[in-house]
Amino acid sequence: MVDATPLRLPQRSFASLDEMTDAWINQIEATEIRRLPAESLYAGRSVQDAKRAAARVNARLMFASTGLGLVEGDFPSPLYNLTVGNDADSIRDALASLDASPSDWWTRLNGRYRMEAPIAAIASNATVDVILVALSASYIDLIRNDLLAIDKSSRGKFRIFTSRPGVEKLPEPFKKYAMPYDERLESTTYAGTRADFPQRALRHFVENNWVTYSSDDSQQAVTVAMGRLKMTTRVSRRRASDEEVISLLKSAWTRHDGSSSRLLRYLRDDALVSCEQSRFRGLWVELKAGYATRSKA
């Protein structure tokens, strides 16, 4: 029987970062764990926008995963709840107890799977002209060491889409490659939530056909575009417990056909509940697994 229970980091103290990494990878390598393409595990508009952007320019879509490292969209992945964000399944406290950073975790994790700095390896490939990075501040923090490993001659390939806190998390040499999107994007058809802001900005950039522009011209194009827009008032959303979020999702599950992207929109736009992307994904995966088990009974 295939286990559909999402993996979590063991709740215990670790003597070292290597021990913590081993504990996680030992779970990942368990043969009975159910596996699905990585892109099917990531829910919500952010993934849909990233897919649309990648398809438009025939780009290779990859995910910066806290549990798996840098992976292709079709990478066979287990269900898991592990994030570097600020929610219940965050590894930040465990890392802090070891005097380690999210970037240290990224280095160890990728080193065990493939190579310690996979983004730097891609950047060094002469056949790669442009690298579009759309990540939240927490995940910019995750890949920081990888960015620092990139040769100076390859940095100009990057166009980075993140929030203002995300820009602050970037290593100094990369801040100038962050595209100057801001809250004025909310006054367009690309409006959304803070969690999916990087991917919405990415899609706006791609659909305006700026991918082939130089770094300076890209900056200028975005600056001009933002200058034509006005700030909008943000919708106020409340925090809710996991139990309340699950209850809301259950009540709307059939109406939205269990669609992760539609349910996330319902949660944020109709129920007016704030729910960080990775937190929502974990709750949705658990709920989906429960529905799948009942349907087989």
C-alpha positions, 0 to 999 in steps of 0.5 A: 500500500502506498503511503499518502501521508505528507512527510515532515521533519522528525520532531527532535533535536539534531546534533549537526546540520549533517544529521538533520539532512540525513534524517530528512533524506532517509525519509525521502528515499523510503520506497513506500512513499507516494511520488508525483511530478513536483509541479503537481505538488505545488498549488495556487496561482503562483505555479500556474503563472510560472508555468504560463510564463515558461511555456510562452518563452519555451523555458525550462521550468524548475522549482526551488524546493525546501525538501528536494533542492532545485528540481525539474517540474517532472521530478518524481517527488513525495508528498511533504510538508517542509518550508523555509517560510514562516509557518508551522512546517518551517525549518528555520527554528531547527536550523537556528538551533544548529547556528545554520541558515536556510542557505546552509540547508540548501547547500547540504541538501543539493550536495546530497542529491546532485551538486551544492550550487545547482543554480550556479552550475546552470548560470555557468552553462554557455548555452543559457542566455537568460535566467528568470528567478521568481521567489519570495523573500524566504526563498531568496534567503534559501538560495543565497549561497548558491547565488554567491557561487555564481561567477561575475561574468554570469550574473548579467543573465539574471532577471529576478522577481521578488518583493521589496523584502526579497530584494533586501535578502539578495546578495549585494551584487544581485540587487541590481538584477531585481526587476523594479516591480511594486504594488502598482502591479495590483491595479492591472489584470495581474493583481493578486496576493503578496504570496504570488507577487513574484510569479505575477511580475514574472508573467507580466514581464514575459508577456510584454516580451522583455525577455530578450532585453538587456538587463538595463533595458529590462529595468527601464521597461519595467520602471516605465510600465510601473510609472503609468500605474497607480497604487491600489488599496489592499484587501484586509485578510484575517489569520485563521487556524489550520483547523478553520482553514481545513473546514473552509476548504472542505465546505468549498471542495465540491464547488471548486472540484478540489482545484488547488488554485481555485480553492486558494482564490476562494480562501483569499478572495471570498473567505478573506483568510490569509494563508501562506502558499506553502502552508496552504499546499500542505493543508490541501495535500492532506485534505486531497489525500483524505478524499482519495482514500475515501473514494477507494473505500 
